[in-house]
Amino acid sequence: MGGNGGIGKAIAIEFGKEGGSVVIVGRTRETLDQAKKEIIESGAKPTNVLTIKADVSNKKETECIVGESIKKFGKLDILINNAGIGNDSKNADPYSIENYDFIFNVNVRAVINLTKVAVPHLKKTRGCIINISSMISFKTTSSSPYYAMSKASLDMYTKCLAAKLTEDGVRVNSINPGVTKTSFISKVMSKPGASVAPDIANAVLSDLIGETIPMKRAGQPSEIASVALFLAGPGASYMSGSIVVVDGGSLIADHHAAAFK
């Protein structure tokens, strides 16, 4: 789910190039159609790409997602839970249950609902589940507490689900990206009332990357997609319950080193 842009689209492109049948889910038909076009242009067969317009936070619609996928392709081998929201003003108030619900409805509850519907089919194929989390699950942040909490919850769900499904031959792993080049920054900067111009925001982001990421750059969606392809393949057949961080070294950055130079 969540394959109409950014990391999700990159994953769909990667799997499509390898000959896989892919289902992408999104809330707007225009972005879904554009994503399908790019996936096909990257090498996927047109008949191997299914787009579904749905809201993953709606439980009934998650049931339709799996149903339509099975109707089209006959089976389900891989579930990638990628849809997510976060890092905007709705995260900021750490005392608001409304904000908590807003974030958790998509980042956690939608994952659980879709997984529940998909698991019976994955047991038949001895397939796998890949949850797209975030490296922020390992860190504290005052600016988006509910986003960080939701991703930490998703990590624990990954491990608990892996423990439960191992005997059924279903592997469950998580990818936790760091800063990745998606359309998020440009969307935030283009909103009415944005406090800084996009070029200034990009300069600030560049400085932040230089200070916090040892590799001195943001990741590419394709770099996350290649990890997803590995986790779904035979090379990862002995992996389940793993939390795979892909963050350019952010978590091991020594922010105190400069003080001792």
C-alpha positions in Angstrom: 0.0 0.0 0.0 1.1 3.6 -0.4 2.9 3.2 -3.7 1.9 6.3 -5.6 4.9 8.5 -4.7 8.3 8.7 -3.1 9.6 5.5 -1.5 6.5 3.5 -2.3 6.7 4.3 -6.0 10.4 3.5 -6.1 9.7 0.1 -4.6 6.9 -0.5 -7.1 9.3 0.4 -9.9 12.0 -1.9 -8.6 9.7 -4.9 -8.3 8.1 -4.1 -11.7 11.5 -4.1 -13.4 12.1 -7.6 -11.9 9.0 -8.9 -13.5 6.8 -8.8 -10.5 3.1 -7.9 -10.4 2.5 -4.8 -8.3 -0.5 -3.2 -6.7 -0.2 0.5 -5.8 -2.7 2.3 -3.5 -3.4 6.0 -3.1 -6.1 8.5 -2.4 -6.0 10.4 -5.7 -6.5 9.0 -9.2 -4.2 11.5 -10.8 -1.1 10.5 -8.8 -1.9 6.9 -9.2 -2.1 7.2 -13.0 1.2 9.1 -13.0 2.8 6.4 -10.8 1.5 3.6 -13.1 2.9 5.4 -16.1 6.4 5.7 -14.5 6.4 2.1 -13.4 5.5 0.9 -16.9 8.1 3.2 -18.5 10.7 1.7 -16.1 10.1 -1.8 -17.5 7.0 -3.3 -15.9 4.4 -5.0 -18.1 1.2 -2.9 -18.2 -0.8 -6.0 -17.3 1.3 -6.4 -14.2 0.4 -3.1 -12.6 -2.9 -2.5 -10.7 -3.8 0.8 -9.2 -6.4 1.1 -6.4 -7.9 4.4 -5.2 -8.5 3.9 -1.5 -7.9 5.5 1.9 -5.9 3.0 4.0 -7.2 4.5 7.2 -10.7 3.3 6.2 -11.0 -0.3 7.4 -13.6 -1.3 4.8 -11.4 0.0 2.0 -8.4 -2.0 3.2 -10.5 -5.1 2.8 -11.2 -4.1 -0.8 -7.5 -3.5 -1.5 -6.7 -7.1 -0.8 -9.8 -8.4 -2.5 -9.1 -6.6 -5.7 -5.5 -7.7 -5.7 -6.4 -11.3 -5.3 -9.1 -11.0 -8.0 -6.5 -9.5 -10.4 -3.5 -11.7 -9.7 -4.8 -14.8 -7.9 -2.4 -14.7 -5.0 -0.4 -12.5 -2.7 3.3 -13.0 -2.1 4.5 -9.7 -0.6 2.8 -7.0 1.5 4.6 -3.7 1.8 3.1 -1.3 4.3 4.4 2.1 3.2 1.6 4.6 3.6 2.3 7.1 6.4 1.8 10.6 7.6 3.8 12.8 9.9 6.1 15.7 10.4 3.7 18.6 10.2 2.0 21.0 12.6 -0.6 18.3 13.6 2.3 16.5 15.4 3.5 19.4 17.5 1.1 19.3 20.6 2.3 16.5 22.8 -0.9 16.6 24.9 -3.5 16.2 22.1 -5.3 12.9 21.8 -6.8 14.2 18.6 -3.4 14.6 17.1 -2.4 11.2 18.4 -5.4 9.6 16.7 -4.7 11.5 13.4 -1.2 10.0 13.2 -1.8 6.5 14.6 -4.9 5.9 12.4 -2.6 5.8 9.3 0.8 4.9 10.7 -0.3 2.0 12.9 -4.0 1.1 12.8 -4.0 1.0 8.9 -1.0 -1.3 8.9 -2.7 -3.7 11.4 -6.0 -3.7 9.5 -4.4 -4.4 6.1 -2.1 -7.0 7.5 -5.0 -8.8 9.1 -6.8 -9.2 5.8 -3.6 -10.1 3.9 -2.1 -12.7 6.3 -4.4 -15.6 5.3 -3.2 -15.2 1.7 0.4 -14.8 2.7 0.3 -18.0 4.6 -0.8 -19.8 1.4 2.2 -18.5 -0.5 4.6 -18.5 2.5 5.2 -14.8 1.6 6.6 -11.9 3.5 5.6 -8.5 5.0 7.8 -5.4 4.8 6.9 -2.4 7.0 8.3 1.0 6.1 9.1 2.7 9.4 11.7 5.4 10.1 15.0 5.9 11.9 13.1 8.5 14.1 11.7 5.5 16.0 15.1 5.3 17.7 15.3 9.0 18.6 13.5 11.7 20.6 11.9 14.7 18.9 9.9 17.5 20.4 8.6 18.6 17.0 6.7 15.4 16.0 6.3 13.2 19.1 3.3 11.2 17.7 5.2 10.5 14.5 8.1 9.1 16.4 5.8 7.2 18.7 3.9 5.7 15.8 7.1 4.4 14.1 8.4 3.0 17.4 5.1 1.2 17.7 5.4 -0.1 14.1 8.8 -1.5 14.9 7.5 -3.4 17.9 4.6 -4.6 15.8 7.0 -5.9 13.2 8.9 -7.9 15.8 5.8 -9.3 17.5 4.2 -10.2 14.2 7.3 -11.9 13.0 7.3 -14.1 16.2 3.7 -15.1 15.6 4.0 -15.8 11.8 7.3 -17.6 11.7 5.7 -21.0 12.2 3.5 -20.3 9.2 6.5 -19.5 7.0 5.7 -15.8 6.7 8.7 -13.5 7.3 8.1 -9.9 8.6 10.8 -7.2 8.5 11.0 -3.5 8.7 13.0 -0.8 6.8 13.8 2.3 8.7 14.9 5.1 6.3 16.6 8.3 7.4 16.3 11.6 5.5 15.3 10.6 1.9 14.8 12.8 -1.1 11.0 12.8 -1.7 8.5 15.5 -2.5 7.8 16.2 1.2 10.0 19.3 1.6 8.7 20.9 -1.6 5.1 20.3 -0.5 5.6 21.9 2.9 7.4 24.9 1.4 4.7 25.4 -1.2 1.9 25.6 1.3 0.2 29.0 1.8 1.9 30.9 4.6 5.2 29.1 4.4 7.7 31.1 6.4 10.7 30.6 4.1 11.3 30.4 0.4 12.1 27.0 -1.1 15.6 27.9 -2.0 16.4 29.0 1.6 14.7 25.9 3.0 16.8 23.7 0.8 19.9 25.5 1.9 18.9 25.0 5.6 18.2 21.3 4.8 21.6 21.0 3.2 23.3 22.4 6.3 21.3 20.1 8.5 22.3 17.1 6.4 25.9 18.1 6.6 25.8 18.3 10.3 23.8 15.1 11.1 24.4 12.6 8.4 27.9 11.1 8.1 27.5 10.4 4.4 26.7 14.1 3.9 23.7 13.5 1.7 20.0 12.5 1.7 19.1 9.0 0.6 17.4 8.3 -2.7 14.1 6.4 -2.8 15.8 3.9 -5.1 18.2 3.1 -2.3 15.3 2.1 0.0 13.7 0.2 -2.8 16.8 -2.0 -3.4 16.7 -3.0 0.3 13.0 -3.9 0.0 13.8 -6.1 -3.0 16.5 -7.9 -1.1 14.2 -8.5 1.9 11.5 -9.9 -0.3 13.9 -12.3 -2.1 15.7 -15.5 -1.3 18.8 -13.8 -0.1 16.8 -12.7 3.0 15.2 -16.1 3.6 16.8 -16.4 7.1 15.7 -12.9 8.2 12.5 -12.2 10.2 11.8 -9.6 12.9 14.7 -7.5 11.6 14.7 -3.7 11.8 16.9 -2.6 8.9 18.1 1.0 9.2 19.0 2.8 6.0 20.0 6.3 7.1 23.4 7.2 5.8 24.8 6.6 9.2 22.6 9.1 11.1 22.2 6.9 14.1 25.9 6.5 14.6 26.8 10.1 14.0 29.2 11.6 16.6 27.7 15.0 17.2 30.2 15.7 20.0 33.4 15.1 17.9 33.7 18.8 16.8 34.0 19.9 20.4 37.1 17.9 20.9 39.0 18.9 17.8 
